[in-house]
Amino acid sequence: MTSIAQRLQQIRKDINDAERDGSRQLGSVRLLAVSKTKPSADIAAAYRAGQRHFGENYLQEALKKQQELGAYDITWHFIGPIQSNKTKPLAMHFDWVHSVDSFKIARRLSEQRPTHLPPLNICLQVNISDEDSKSGIDLAELPELCAQVADLPNLKLRGVMAIPAPQQDFDLQRQPYRALCLAVAKLNRPELDTFSFGMTGDLKAAILEGSTIVRIGTALFGERNYY
Ligand SMILES: *Cc1c(COP(=O)(O)O)cnc(C)c1O
């Protein structure tokens, strides 16, 4: 069996190869290790191999692991669906939230962010191709929501996140990311430096289209057996 450390090394190599193929600066794409459904021991194994950024989808599960791993210097990203009555623990216990898709959620996160902490890093989740998904705003709503969220005091709007419908075809994988990057370029907001694009199945397509954070679960921790 391959260890988490070995898989991590392979993923880092895949990221570097894609950066090269896409004429991207080496090191410009960050790996976010998506640890949902996986035990704290797996996170610790990746940590020992140098990984520092971890992504979780379920609040209760994430809070439990944060407790167990309190001694570790981990940057925690929340990437799952957000219920508006659960924003307070998100504002208190995470460094990043990728899945903001309404002004109401953003305003609550800003209000509930403890002021002794740095501003919460935020990405707006955009629904670019998956018509069945209930998460994410339409591309047409992006300019207005960006303008509203950028004014909130305790948030730092960093960019966009997307989960396109899965595609086998490489060119089809690239298309939605390209469209979203073009839309962000038109916003003319140079402070938006984050494109949270790409999972195990489309890492290379995402990096060729400008991803700055790839969110990788299966390739690192193996298949998930529940959720
Ligand atoms: C589960 C999940 C991932 C990781 O997906 P893999 O295909 O296992 O790499 C990435 N992003 C989000 C939002 C997820 O929920």
The ligand as an SDF file (V2000), in Angstrom:
LIG
                    3D

 15 15  0  0  0  0  0  0  0  0999 V2000
  -14.5620   16.4300   -1.4420 C   0  0  0  0  0  0  0  0  0  0  0  0
  -14.2030   17.7340   -2.0630 C   0  0  0  0  0  0  0  0  0  0  0  0
  -12.9900   17.9070   -2.7480 C   0  0  0  0  0  0  0  0  0  0  0  0
  -11.9880   16.7860   -2.9680 C   0  0  0  0  0  0  0  0  0  0  0  0
  -12.4440   15.9580   -3.9880 O   0  0  0  0  0  0  0  0  0  0  0  0
  -11.5430   14.7300   -4.5370 P   0  0  0  0  0  0  0  0  0  0  0  0
  -12.1900   14.4100   -5.8350 O   0  0  0  0  0  0  0  0  0  0  0  0
  -11.6540   13.6540   -3.5350 O   0  0  0  0  0  0  0  0  0  0  0  0
  -10.1620   15.2220   -4.7000 O   0  0  0  0  0  0  0  0  0  0  0  0
  -12.7090   19.1690   -3.2500 C   0  0  0  0  0  0  0  0  0  0  0  0
  -13.5610   20.1980   -3.1070 N   0  0  0  0  0  0  0  0  0  0  0  0
  -14.7390   20.0750   -2.4590 C   0  0  0  0  0  0  0  0  0  0  0  0
  -15.6160   21.2640   -2.3260 C   0  0  0  0  0  0  0  0  0  0  0  0
  -15.0900   18.8460   -1.9320 C   0  0  0  0  0  0  0  0  0  0  0  0
  -16.2710   18.7350   -1.3080 O   0  0  0  0  0  0  0  0  0  0  0  0
  1  2  1  0
  2  3  1  0
  2 14  2  0
  3  4  1  0
  3 10  2  0
  4  5  1  0
  5  6  1  0
  6  7  2  0
  6  8  1  0
  6  9  1  0
 10 11  1  0
 11 12  2  0
 12 13  1  0
 12 14  1  0
 14 15  1  0
M  END
$$$$
